Amino acid sequence: MRNLTFLVILFLLISCNNDKNNHSSIKNIDQVHAENANNYGIVIHGGAGTILKEYLNDSLENAYKTKLKEAVLAGNEILKNGGTAIDAVTNAINILENSPLFNAGKGAVFTNKGTIELDASIMDGKNLNAGAVAGVRKIKNPINLAKDVMLKSEHVMLYGDGAETFAQHLNYKMMDTSYFYTKKRYESLQRVLKKEKEKTKASMSFQDSYIKDAKFGTVGCVALDKQGNLAAGTSTGGMTNKRFNRIGDSPIIGAGTYANNATCAVSATGWGEFFIRSVVAYDISALMEYKGLSLQDAAKEVIHNKVPALGGDGGIIAIDKDGNIAMEFNTAGMYRASMNAKGELTIGIYSENEINQ
């Protein structure tokens, strides 16, 4: 009888202790969920290249910073209010597409024929769904059409007239091509054409820093929302003086854009041919998933080692599933901005560290 009483007491003590541990575990899990619910962030870029302080007067520099701030704040507001990463990415990119400052949408560069050809892509890290458009000429915000390809079609990428026919089925307004004309971009094309004529060989053009820099120019955004979902988007006018309906990395999933909730979201900017060959955006994710690298280490490996080894240059912005961010580039500068759940805003243009705002 005495032994039985002892066993009963021992059982009750163990049960109480287990209940306490279980309660503690539940509390810890709830705490983690609460922390995750408050964790979000957004990063944007407006292109990389030979961006030196002596090339920008104070007024132009301030204009870039103002527009970058407007875009990142708009995306952050969506995330802060519980909106999706996809919506934050789309809205932030819309602001950059609507500005003549950046090579996307309104500020797109001209092809060799003096026309505009726009590319964009977007990806949802939650389900790896993606959408892209390439070579469109009458779409004000190509990132919106890429999003609709992702959500309203069974396809991933649509090109040219077919993409615009799809847009018309969705009642998109077709813009007159004059909307995309900017004097700055037209003069850039003329300068490139003039410099090309001065070269004895077409291949020699790549030795001219101005012509080489004509290959840069993109806008992009990556975001992590309160639900723990990642998204990435990229939009561009391509390269100045491009021929033969050339398509770069921006609309190619895995090269210019990639998002996976298991790792990170990436948007790239740079010399597209090399970013395609290096599968830059996906490679960063793969290094994290298969090699266990941090976001920062993976981004540095790709941008500072792998891409330059092939002869390419450019940069990326990225955010991982924990809200860590990376803004890596191997050029003189990259227009960029970020904001986290604490409300900390950074804006950068040149190679030095970002400026806290």
C-alpha positions as CSV (number, residue, x, y, z in Angstrom):
1,M,0.0,0.0,0.0
2,R,2.8,2.3,0.9
3,N,4.6,1.5,-2.4
4,L,1.4,2.2,-4.3
5,T,1.0,5.6,-2.7
6,F,4.6,6.4,-3.6
7,L,4.0,5.5,-7.2
8,V,0.9,7.6,-7.4
9,I,2.7,10.7,-6.0
10,L,5.6,10.1,-8.4
11,F,3.2,9.9,-11.3
12,L,1.5,13.1,-10.4
13,L,4.8,14.9,-10.0
14,I,6.0,13.7,-13.4
15,S,2.7,14.7,-15.0
16,C,2.8,18.2,-13.5
17,N,6.4,18.6,-14.7
18,N,5.4,17.5,-18.2
19,D,2.5,19.9,-18.2
20,K,4.8,22.7,-17.2
21,N,7.3,21.8,-20.0
22,N,4.5,21.4,-22.6
23,H,3.1,24.8,-21.5
24,S,6.6,26.3,-21.8
25,S,7.0,24.8,-25.3
26,I,3.6,26.1,-26.4
27,K,4.6,29.5,-25.0
28,N,7.8,29.4,-27.0
29,I,6.1,28.4,-30.2
30,D,3.5,31.2,-29.7
31,Q,6.4,33.6,-29.1
32,V,8.1,32.5,-32.3
33,H,4.8,33.0,-34.3
34,A,4.4,36.4,-32.7
35,E,7.9,37.4,-33.7
36,N,7.5,36.2,-37.2
37,A,4.2,38.0,-37.6
38,N,6.1,41.3,-36.9
39,N,9.0,40.5,-39.2
40,Y,8.9,41.9,-42.7
41,G,11.1,43.9,-45.0
42,I,11.5,45.3,-48.5
43,V,14.5,46.1,-50.8
44,I,14.4,47.9,-54.1
45,H,17.0,48.7,-56.8
46,G,17.0,51.1,-59.8
47,G,19.9,49.6,-61.7
48,A,23.7,49.2,-61.4
49,G,26.5,50.5,-63.5
50,T,29.1,53.3,-63.7
51,I,27.3,55.5,-61.2
52,L,29.8,58.0,-60.0
53,K,29.2,61.1,-57.9
54,E,30.8,63.3,-60.5
55,Y,28.1,62.2,-63.0
56,L,25.2,63.4,-60.9
57,N,24.6,67.0,-59.8
58,D,23.0,67.6,-56.4
59,S,19.6,68.1,-58.0
60,L,19.6,64.8,-59.9
61,E,21.0,62.9,-57.0
62,N,18.2,64.2,-54.8
63,A,15.7,63.3,-57.4
64,Y,16.9,59.7,-57.5
65,K,16.9,59.5,-53.7
66,T,13.4,60.9,-53.5
67,K,12.0,58.5,-55.9
68,L,13.8,55.5,-54.3
69,K,12.4,56.6,-50.9
70,E,8.9,57.0,-52.4
71,A,8.9,53.5,-53.8
72,V,10.3,51.7,-50.8
73,L,7.9,53.5,-48.4
74,A,5.0,52.6,-50.6
75,G,5.9,48.9,-50.5
76,N,6.7,49.0,-46.8
77,E,3.3,50.5,-46.1
78,I,1.6,47.5,-47.7
79,L,3.7,45.1,-45.7
80,K,3.2,47.0,-42.5
81,N,-0.6,46.8,-42.9
82,G,-0.5,43.0,-43.4
83,G,-0.5,43.0,-47.2
84,T,1.3,40.5,-49.4
85,A,4.8,40.5,-50.6
86,I,3.5,40.2,-54.2
87,D,1.5,43.4,-53.8
88,A,4.4,45.2,-52.1
89,V,6.7,44.3,-54.9
90,T,4.3,45.2,-57.7
91,N,3.4,48.6,-56.2
92,A,7.0,49.6,-55.5
93,I,8.1,48.7,-59.0
94,N,5.1,50.7,-60.5
95,I,6.5,53.8,-58.9
96,L,9.9,53.2,-60.5
97,E,8.3,52.3,-63.9
98,N,6.4,55.5,-63.9
99,S,9.5,57.6,-63.4
100,P,11.7,58.8,-66.3
101,L,14.7,58.4,-64.0
102,F,14.9,54.6,-64.4
103,N,15.3,52.2,-67.4
104,A,11.8,50.7,-67.0
105,G,8.4,51.7,-68.2
106,K,8.3,55.5,-68.8
107,G,12.1,55.8,-68.7
108,A,12.9,52.8,-70.9
109,V,15.9,53.0,-73.3
110,F,15.6,52.8,-77.1
111,T,16.5,49.9,-79.3
112,N,18.7,50.3,-82.4
113,K,15.5,51.0,-84.4
114,G,14.4,53.8,-82.0
115,T,11.6,51.7,-80.5
116,I,10.8,50.5,-77.0
117,E,10.8,46.9,-75.9
118,L,9.9,46.2,-72.3
119,D,10.5,43.1,-70.2
120,A,9.4,42.1,-66.6
121,S,9.0,39.1,-64.3
122,I,7.6,38.3,-60.9
123,M,7.7,35.2,-58.6
124,D,5.9,34.1,-55.5
125,G,8.1,32.3,-53.0
126,K,5.1,30.6,-51.4
127,N,4.2,28.3,-54.3
128,L,7.0,29.0,-56.8
129,N,4.4,30.5,-59.2
130,A,5.8,33.0,-61.7
131,G,4.9,35.2,-64.6
132,A,6.9,37.1,-67.2
133,V,6.5,39.2,-70.3
134,A,9.1,40.2,-72.9
135,G,9.3,42.6,-75.8
136,V,6.1,44.5,-75.1
137,R,5.8,48.0,-76.5
138,K,2.5,49.5,-75.3
139,I,2.2,48.4,-71.7
140,K,2.6,51.2,-69.2
141,N,3.5,48.9,-66.3
142,P,5.0,45.6,-67.5
143,I,5.3,44.2,-64.0
144,N,1.5,44.3,-63.7
145,L,1.1,42.2,-66.8
146,A,3.8,39.7,-65.6
147,K,1.7,39.4,-62.4
148,D,-1.4,38.7,-64.4
149,V,0.4,36.1,-66.5
150,M,1.3,34.4,-63.2
151,L,-2.2,34.6,-61.7
152,K,-4.6,34.5,-64.7
153,S,-2.9,32.2,-67.2
154,E,-1.5,28.7,-67.3
155,H,1.8,30.1,-68.7
156,V,4.9,31.6,-67.3
157,M,6.2,33.8,-70.1
158,L,4.5,35.7,-72.9
159,Y,6.2,37.6,-75.7
160,G,5.5,40.6,-77.9
161,D,2.2,40.9,-79.7
162,G,0.9,37.8,-77.9
163,A,1.6,39.3,-74.5
164,E,-0.2,42.5,-75.6
165,T,-3.2,40.5,-77.0
166,F,-3.4,38.8,-73.6
167,A,-3.3,42.2,-71.9
168,Q,-6.2,43.4,-74.2
169,H,-8.3,40.5,-73.1
170,L,-7.8,41.8,-69.6
171,N,-8.8,45.3,-70.6
172,Y,-5.4,46.9,-70.3
173,K,-5.0,50.3,-71.8
174,M,-2.6,50.2,-74.7
175,M,-0.3,53.2,-74.4
176,D,0.7,55.3,-77.4
177,T,4.5,54.7,-78.0
178,S,5.1,58.4,-77.6
179,Y,4.4,58.0,-73.8
180,F,7.8,56.2,-73.5
181,Y,9.8,58.9,-75.3
182,T,12.2,60.8,-73.1
183,K,14.8,63.2,-74.5
184,K,17.6,61.8,-72.2
185,R,17.1,58.2,-73.5
186,Y,16.9,59.3,-77.1
187,E,20.1,61.3,-76.8
188,S,21.8,58.3,-75.2
189,L,20.9,56.1,-78.2
190,Q,22.4,58.8,-80.5
191,R,25.6,58.9,-78.5
192,V,26.0,55.1,-78.6
193,L,25.3,55.0,-82.4
194,K,27.9,57.7,-83.0
195,K,30.5,56.0,-80.9
196,E,29.8,52.7,-82.7
197,K,30.5,54.3,-86.1
198,E,33.8,55.5,-84.8
199,K,34.9,52.0,-84.1
200,T,36.6,49.9,-86.8
201,K,35.3,46.7,-85.4
202,A,31.9,46.1,-83.8
203,S,33.5,44.0,-81.1
204,M,35.7,46.9,-80.1
205,S,32.6,48.8,-78.9
206,F,32.7,46.9,-75.7
207,Q,36.0,48.5,-74.8
208,D,34.2,51.9,-74.7
209,S,32.9,52.4,-71.1
210,Y,29.9,54.5,-72.3
211,I,28.7,51.8,-74.7
212,K,29.4,49.1,-72.2
213,D,27.3,51.0,-69.6
214,A,24.4,51.1,-72.1
215,K,23.8,47.5,-71.2
216,F,22.8,48.4,-67.6
217,G,19.4,49.6,-66.3
218,T,16.7,47.8,-64.5
219,V,14.4,48.2,-61.6
220,G,13.5,45.5,-59.1
221,C,12.0,44.7,-55.7
222,V,12.1,41.9,-53.2
223,A,9.9,41.6,-50.1
224,L,9.1,39.4,-47.1
225,D,5.6,39.8,-45.7
226,K,4.1,39.2,-42.2
227,Q,2.8,35.8,-43.3
228,G,6.4,34.7,-44.0
229,N,6.0,34.8,-47.8
230,L,8.7,36.0,-50.1
231,A,8.4,37.6,-53.5
232,A,10.6,39.1,-56.2
233,G,10.0,41.2,-59.3
234,T,12.1,42.9,-62.0
235,S,11.3,45.3,-64.8
236,T,13.4,46.8,-67.6
237,G,13.7,48.5,-70.9
238,G,16.7,46.3,-71.7
239,M,19.9,47.7,-73.2
240,T,20.3,50.8,-75.2
241,N,20.8,50.1,-79.0
242,K,19.7,46.4,-78.6
243,R,19.0,44.6,-81.9
244,F,17.1,41.5,-83.1
245,N,14.5,41.6,-80.3
246,R,17.3,40.8,-77.8
247,I,16.0,39.7,-74.3
248,G,18.1,39.9,-71.2
249,D,17.9,38.3,-67.8
250,S,15.1,40.4,-66.3
251,P,12.1,38.4,-67.6
252,I,13.9,35.0,-67.1
253,I,12.9,33.2,-63.9
254,G,16.1,32.0,-62.1
255,A,18.3,34.5,-63.9
256,G,17.0,38.0,-63.1
257,T,14.2,37.0,-60.7
258,Y,13.7,34.2,-58.2
259,A,11.8,33.7,-54.9
260,N,11.5,30.6,-52.7
261,N,10.1,30.7,-49.1
262,A,12.7,28.1,-48.1
263,T,15.6,30.5,-48.9
264,C,15.3,34.0,-50.3
265,A,14.0,36.4,-52.9
266,V,16.4,37.9,-55.5
267,S,16.1,40.6,-58.2
268,A,19.2,41.2,-60.4
269,T,20.5,44.1,-62.5
270,G,23.5,44.1,-64.8
271,W,24.8,42.7,-68.0
272,G,22.0,40.3,-68.8
273,E,23.8,37.8,-71.0
274,F,26.2,36.9,-68.1
275,F,23.4,36.8,-65.6
276,I,21.5,34.3,-67.8
277,R,24.6,32.1,-68.2
278,S,25.2,32.3,-64.4
279,V,21.6,31.7,-63.5
280,V,22.3,34.4,-60.9
281,A,19.1,34.7,-58.9
282,Y,18.6,30.9,-58.5
283,D,22.3,30.3,-57.8
284,I,22.1,32.4,-54.7
285,S,19.1,30.5,-53.5
286,A,20.8,27.2,-54.3
287,L,24.0,28.0,-52.4
288,M,21.8,28.7,-49.4
289,E,19.7,25.6,-49.7
290,Y,22.3,23.0,-50.7
291,K,25.5,24.5,-49.3
292,G,24.1,26.1,-46.2
293,L,25.5,29.6,-47.0
294,S,24.0,32.7,-45.5
295,L,22.3,35.1,-47.8
296,Q,25.2,37.6,-47.6
297,D,27.8,34.9,-48.3
298,A,25.8,33.4,-51.2
299,A,25.3,36.8,-52.8
300,K,29.0,37.8,-52.5
301,E,30.1,34.5,-54.0
302,V,27.9,34.9,-57.0
303,I,28.3,38.7,-57.6
304,H,32.0,39.1,-56.7
305,N,33.4,35.7,-57.9
306,K,31.2,33.7,-60.3
307,V,29.8,36.6,-62.6
308,P,33.1,38.4,-62.9
309,A,34.9,35.1,-63.7
310,L,32.8,35.0,-66.9
311,G,33.4,38.7,-67.7
312,G,30.1,40.1,-66.5
313,D,29.2,42.7,-63.9
314,G,26.1,44.1,-62.1
315,G,24.4,43.5,-58.8
316,I,21.5,42.1,-56.9
317,I,19.1,42.8,-54.1
318,A,17.8,40.0,-51.9
319,I,16.0,39.2,-48.7
320,D,15.8,35.9,-46.9
321,K,13.1,34.1,-45.0
322,D,14.3,35.7,-41.8
323,G,14.3,39.2,-43.1
324,N,18.1,39.5,-43.6
325,I,18.9,41.6,-46.7
326,A,21.8,41.8,-49.2
327,M,22.6,44.5,-51.7
328,E,25.7,43.3,-53.6
329,F,27.2,44.8,-56.7
330,N,30.6,44.8,-58.5
331,T,30.0,48.1,-60.4
332,A,30.7,51.6,-59.3
333,G,27.2,52.1,-58.0
334,M,23.7,50.8,-57.7
335,Y,20.5,52.8,-57.0
336,R,19.1,51.0,-53.9
337,A,16.9,51.3,-50.8
338,S,15.6,49.1,-48.0
339,M,13.3,49.2,-45.1
340,N,12.7,46.7,-42.3
341,A,10.0,46.1,-39.7
342,K,11.7,48.5,-37.2
343,G,11.2,51.3,-39.7
344,E,14.9,51.6,-40.5
345,L,15.3,53.1,-43.9
346,T,18.5,53.1,-45.9
347,I,19.2,54.6,-49.3
348,G,22.3,54.2,-51.4
349,I,23.7,55.2,-54.8
350,Y,27.4,54.9,-54.9
351,S,29.8,52.1,-53.7
352,E,30.0,53.4,-50.1
353,N,27.6,52.1,-47.5
354,E,24.0,53.1,-47.6
355,I,22.9,56.2,-45.8
356,N,20.4,55.8,-43.0
357,Q,17.5,58.1,-43.4
